[in-house]
Structure formats: structure tokens, C-alpha cells
Amino acid sequence: MNLDIDYILRIFPQILSYLPVTLFLAIVSMACAMALGLMLALLRISGIKVIVKLVDLYVSIFRGVPTLVQLFIIYFGLPQVFPILNGMDAFTAAILAFSLKNSAYMAEIYRAGLTSVDFGQMEAGLSIGMHKRQIYRRIILPQAMLNTLPATGNTFISLIKDTSVAFALGVTELFAEGKMIAAESLRYFETFIVVGLIYWLTVLIYSRLQTLLEKRLSRSLQR
């Protein structure tokens, strides 16, 4: 096997320069997914049957339909139904699709986190005159967020890798740049080794940061 190390070293910085695009896609989409997912989780545990059924349907659809299909529906399909969206660019469509899809996963993660907190803490808060909103904000949500941190981190890692399908809409991110370089040079093996290595190193760094965050938050709650 003729592995060209010089070629790998030469294209590494070029492909790496598109990592900020991938991270921007992932971070913005994850932030939106977390906010929407928390709202859905709170609606899910509201006990209102109609709302619970609607949330269940939402979660089922976005967890069951492949990411690429969702991208195409949002980018190519929605503007046909809602003409106001005709000006939507591919980057915005990708963020919208990733946000909606991952909010369905986050809704389930947050629901599990909220129900993992002992209900006695809600009763204790009510007994001393606190409102439910105060109890959730000051007592239940901080514990639930810590409990869900590992699963949230795994979802974010999956999202970082899922951003690679955005190239199907014409978004030039990490994978798309690697694909174009490989098609031009015909050095597919070396090029995608570089792409895979950058994804892997990114996930390693994030995993380390998440571990440190978990330890720090765990210590702060034990004080």
C-alpha cells in the first residue's frame, strides 16, 4: 500500500480550516435542540393527554425519519408549502433540520432526567411556600441537567458527526471539503483518513472537556 504521508500533511491544514463550520453547525443546532427539547419534556410530563400525545408524535416522527430525508424535506419541500421560505439558504435549513431532529432526542433525555429527581423534593418545596416554577428552576432542573449531562454529551457527539450529511444541500463543511479534495486528487484513502482523524480528535477533546465539567458540577452540588 502506497500511503503518501506528505500528501496527508499537506491537506491536513486545508481540511482542518473547515472545522469551525462543522462546529458552528453542531453548537447552534445543539443549543436550539436543548431549548426545544426541555420545553417538550416539560410538556410531556404535564399530564395533559392531548399535549402528551402531540409531543409523542413529534418525537416519533423526528426520531424515525432519517436525517438526510429531513434535510431534503425542509430545504426543498417546505418552500413549496410555505412560499415565505423560498429565500432560506442551505446553511439555515441544515441548522433547522439538526435542531428539530435532536430536540426529539433531547426531549426524551430531559424527561428521564426530570423524572429521576425524587418527587419528595417538589413536595418539600411546596410545603415551605415555594411556587412550582421556583422549585423547578432552583431545585429540580439543576439536578436533572447534571443527570442528563452524559446522554446530552453523547447526543452532541452524534450531532458533530451527523453534520457531515449537510454536504447534500451544498453546505461546505469538514466532510464536504474532504470530498472535493479527494475527487480532485483521487487520493480517497489519504483524504478520508485526514477527515476521520479530525472528527476523532474533535470528539476526544470534547469528551475530555465534558468529563472535567461533570466532575466540577458534581463537586459543586456536594458542597
C-alpha positions in Angstrom: 0.0 0.0 0.0 1.4 3.4 -1.1 0.4 5.8 1.7 1.5 9.3 0.9 2.4 10.9 4.2 3.5 14.1 2.6 0.1 14.5 1.0 -1.7 13.9 4.3 0.4 16.6 6.0 -0.2 18.9 3.1 -4.0 18.7 3.1 -4.5 18.4 6.8 -4.5 22.2 7.4 -6.7 22.8 4.4 -9.4 20.4 5.7 -9.0 21.5 9.3 -9.8 25.1 8.3 -13.4 23.9 7.8 -13.7 22.5 11.3 -15.2 25.8 12.6 -18.1 25.5 10.1 -18.8 22.0 11.4 -18.6 23.1 15.0 -20.8 26.2 14.3 -23.4 23.9 12.8 -23.3 21.5 15.7 -23.2 24.1 18.5 -26.0 26.3 17.2 -28.2 23.2 16.4 -27.5 21.7 19.8 -28.3 24.9 21.6 -31.7 25.1 19.8 -32.3 21.4 20.3 -31.6 21.7 24.1 -34.0 24.6 24.5 -36.8 23.0 22.4 -36.2 19.6 24.0 -36.5 21.0 27.5 -39.8 22.6 26.6 -41.1 19.4 25.0 -40.0 17.4 28.1 -41.9 19.8 30.4 -45.0 19.5 28.2 -44.6 15.7 28.2 -44.7 15.5 32.0 -47.6 18.0 32.2 -50.1 15.2 32.3 -52.4 16.9 29.7 -53.3 13.9 27.5 -53.7 15.9 24.2 -50.4 17.7 24.7 -48.6 14.5 25.7 -49.9 12.7 22.6 -48.7 15.6 20.3 -45.3 15.5 21.9 -45.1 11.8 21.5 -46.0 12.2 17.8 -43.3 14.8 17.3 -40.7 12.7 19.0 -41.7 9.6 17.0 -41.5 11.5 13.6 -38.1 13.1 14.2 -36.5 10.0 15.7 -37.9 7.8 13.0 -37.2 9.7 9.8 -33.5 9.6 8.5 -31.6 12.9 8.9 -31.0 13.2 5.1 -34.7 12.8 4.4 -35.5 15.6 6.9 -32.9 17.8 5.3 -34.4 17.4 1.9 -38.0 17.9 3.2 -37.0 21.1 5.0 -34.8 22.6 2.3 -36.7 21.5 -0.9 -40.2 20.7 0.4 -41.1 23.4 2.9 -40.6 26.3 0.5 -43.2 24.7 -1.8 -45.7 24.6 1.0 -44.7 28.0 2.6 -43.5 30.4 -0.1 -42.2 32.7 2.5 -39.3 30.2 3.0 -38.1 30.4 -0.6 -35.2 32.6 0.5 -34.0 30.0 3.0 -30.3 29.1 2.4 -28.9 25.6 2.8 -27.0 26.5 6.0 -30.2 27.7 7.7 -32.1 24.6 6.5 -29.3 22.4 7.9 -29.4 24.1 11.3 -33.2 23.8 11.4 -33.2 20.1 10.5 -30.5 19.2 13.0 -32.2 21.3 15.7 -35.6 19.6 15.2 -34.2 16.1 14.9 -32.0 16.4 18.0 -34.7 18.1 20.1 -36.7 14.9 19.8 -33.8 13.0 21.4 -33.2 15.7 24.0 -36.9 15.7 24.9 -36.6 12.0 25.9 -33.3 12.6 27.7 -34.7 15.6 29.7 -37.9 13.7 30.5 -35.9 10.9 32.0 -33.7 13.4 33.9 -36.7 15.3 35.4 -38.4 12.1 36.5 -35.1 10.9 38.1 -35.3 13.6 40.7 -37.1 12.5 43.8 -40.7 13.8 43.8 -40.3 14.4 47.6 -38.2 17.5 46.7 -41.2 19.0 45.0 -43.4 18.3 48.0 -40.8 19.7 50.3 -40.6 22.9 48.3 -44.3 23.3 48.2 -44.5 22.8 51.9 -42.3 25.8 52.6 -44.3 28.1 50.3 -42.3 27.9 47.1 -44.0 28.0 43.7 -43.6 25.2 41.3 -41.7 27.4 38.9 -39.2 28.3 41.7 -38.8 24.6 42.6 -38.1 23.6 39.1 -35.6 26.4 38.5 -33.7 26.2 41.8 -34.0 22.6 42.8 -35.2 20.1 40.2 -33.7 21.5 36.9 -30.1 21.8 38.3 -30.1 18.1 39.4 -31.9 17.0 36.2 -29.3 18.8 34.0 -26.5 17.1 35.8 -28.1 13.7 35.5 -28.6 14.2 31.8 -25.1 15.5 31.0 -23.6 12.2 29.8 -26.6 11.5 27.5 -26.5 15.1 26.3 -22.8 14.8 25.5 -23.4 11.6 23.5 -26.1 13.4 21.5 -23.8 16.3 20.8 -21.1 13.9 19.7 -23.5 12.2 17.3 -24.6 15.6 16.0 -21.0 16.6 15.3 -20.7 13.5 13.0 -24.2 14.0 11.6 -23.3 17.4 10.3 -21.4 15.6 7.5 -24.7 15.0 5.7 -25.2 18.7 5.2 -23.0 18.5 2.2 -26.0 17.0 0.4 -27.5 20.5 0.5 -24.3 22.2 -0.7 -23.0 23.2 2.7 -19.2 23.2 2.6 -18.2 21.8 5.9 -15.4 19.4 7.0 -16.6 16.3 5.2 -17.7 18.3 2.0 -14.2 19.8 1.7 -12.6 16.4 2.1 -14.9 15.0 -0.5 -14.0 17.8 -3.0 -10.3 17.4 -2.3 -10.5 13.6 -2.8 -12.4 14.0 -6.1 -9.8 16.4 -7.4 -6.7 14.4 -6.3 -8.2 10.9 -6.5 -6.4 10.2 -3.2 -9.5 9.0 -1.4 -7.8 6.8 1.2 -5.4 9.5 2.5 -8.0 12.3 2.3 -10.7 10.5 4.3 -8.1 9.3 6.8 -7.5 13.0 7.4 -11.2 13.7 7.6 -11.8 10.8 10.0 -8.8 11.8 12.2 -10.1 15.4 12.6 -13.5 14.1 13.6 -11.9 11.7 16.1 -9.7 14.3 17.6 -12.6 16.7 18.0 -14.7 14.1 19.8 -11.7 13.2 22.0 -11.2 16.9 23.0 -14.9 17.4 23.7 -15.2 14.2 25.7 -12.3 15.3 27.9 -14.0 18.7 28.4 -17.3 17.0 29.3 -15.6 14.8 31.8 -14.0 17.8 33.5 -17.3 19.6 33.6 -19.1 16.6 35.1 -16.6 16.4 37.9 -16.7 20.1 38.6 -20.5 20.2 38.7 -20.6 17.1 40.9 -18.3 18.7 43.4 -20.3 21.9 43.5 -23.6 20.0 44.3 -21.9 18.1 47.1 -20.9 21.2 48.9 
